[in-house]
């Protein structure tokens, strides 16, 4: 599917220069950049979820090694 997007001239010039240096078309470079950004966003969302869940649990950073060790013992007993 093709879409038309608008970019500021200075940004487009940077993209064109970077793509050329890497031997890629602007389309190829943009596709890779957008995919990478979407993947980064997934990780950031996961980290934010973990931080929220951790705060809601009432555990502190000092509790983490003990909780992880206890969970590993439980998981080892299942195997």
N, C-alpha and C positions, 0 to 999 in steps of 0.2 A: 504494500500500500504506500502510496506517496502522499506526502503532506508538504505544504509550504510553510516555512517558519520565517520569522523576521529576527535578525540579529543586528546589533549595532555594528557599524563598519569596522571599528577598531577590533572588536571581538572576532569578527569574521576574518580579518586580516591575520590575527594571531592563529586562528584555527587553520587557515590555508597554509601559513608558514610552517606550523608544526606538522601538519599532515604531509607536506612536501618533504620535510626533513626526514620523516619516517617512511617515505616512499609509499604513502597511502593517499587515496582520494579523500576529499573532504567528507563524503558520505561514509566511507569506511571508518575514518577517524571519529566522526561524530557517533556512529553506531557503537563503537567500542567504548567511547567516553560515557555515553548514556547507560549502556549496560553495566559498566563499572560503578557508576553513581547509584544505580538502582540496587546493585548488590551491596554497596556500602550502606545504603539506607536500611536494607534488611538487617544488617549487623547492628546498626545504631538502634533500630527499633527493638531488637532482641536485648541489647545491653540496657536500654531504658526500661524495658519490661522487667528484667532481672533486678535492676535497682529499685523499682517500685515494689516488686514482690518482696525483696529483701527488707526494705523499710517496713512494710506491712507485717512481716513475720515477727518483728520485735527483736530479731537477732542483731548483734553488733558484729563489726569486722573481727573482733577478738574471738567471737564464737565460731567463725567459719572453719578453722582447722579441726575443732572438736566435732562439729556437725558433719563435715566431710568424712572424717575418720569413722564416725558411727555409721554413716550411710554405706561406706565401703564394706564395713563388717557385715551389715545386713545383706548387701548384695552378694558378698562372697558366700554367705550361708545358703543362698538360694541356688548356687551353681553346683 
